[in-house]
Amino acid sequence: MTIGHLLQEFQGPRAQVSDLSGAPNSAAYEDGFKAGWEDAMAANAQDKTALSATLASNLRDLAFTFFEARSATLENLDEMVDVMVAKALPEIARATLGLRLAQLLRGLSHQGEDAEIELCANAGDVAAIQAIMTDVPGVALGVVADPKLPEGCVQWRIQDQEHQLDIESLISEINTAVRGFLHEMKKEKRHA
């Protein structure tokens, strides 16, 4: 037994296939292609606009976050500098007064000046200076306490020239420089 009776028959009147080269069908094809192209271009333009808007929004958020972080950092830096300049820097500067002076005097001894050097310092600084001055070879030193000099200030005479090392002035200059820097940064922040 065959299965031919189960299959559908396709014999019968045939449908006419229209001529594809005809003008009315060609125009419809062109119109469809043109409409599809325009839709694709419009969708592409919308995608670009959406992407540009998203990018601009993200950049604004990043810029705001950067300036917010910078502002917070400057405020914290300002507080830290206050503490550093008011407490830590003067203590460090006074503790290293003798070392700075020894370094300056070593430089003089390397220049070949073998004249006697007379140091004048506040009575509170004399002991620290005398302890360090034993480390400066080739320099004849005399240390004199001068109550008129403030703490952290040392004067010395070499022949006819007078020199001065003033730690308080140095601290003041550092404070002014740091304050100026922070002021400029805050001014930039306001204008940004």
Stockholm file with secondary structure:
# STOCKHOLM 1.0

chainA/1-192         MTIGHLLQEFQGPRAQVSDLSGAPNSAAYEDGFKAGWEDAMAANAQDKTALSATLASNLRDLAFTFFEARSATLENLDEMVDVMVAKALPEIARATLGLRLAQLLRGLSHQGEDAEIELCANAGDVAAIQAIMTDVPGVALGVVADPKLPEGCVQWRIQDQEHQLDIESLISEINTAVRGFLHEMKKEKRHA
#=GR chainA/1-192 SS CCSGGGSCCCCSCCCCCCCTTCHHHHHHHHHHHHHHHHHHHHHHHHHHHHHHHHHHHHHHHHHHHHHHHHHHHHHHHHHHHHHIIIIIHHHHHHHTHHHHHHHHHHHHHHTTCCSCEEEEECHHHHHHHHHHHTTCTTCCEEEEECTTSCTTEEEEEETTEEEEEEHHHHHHHHHHHHHHHHHHHHHHHHHC
#=GC SS_cons         CCSGGGSCCCCSCCCCCCCTTCHHHHHHHHHHHHHHHHHHHHHHHHHHHHHHHHHHHHHHHHHHHHHHHHHHHHHHHHHHHHHIIIIIHHHHHHHTHHHHHHHHHHHHHHTTCCSCEEEEECHHHHHHHHHHHTTCTTCCEEEEECTTSCTTEEEEEETTEEEEEEHHHHHHHHHHHHHHHHHHHHHHHHHC
//
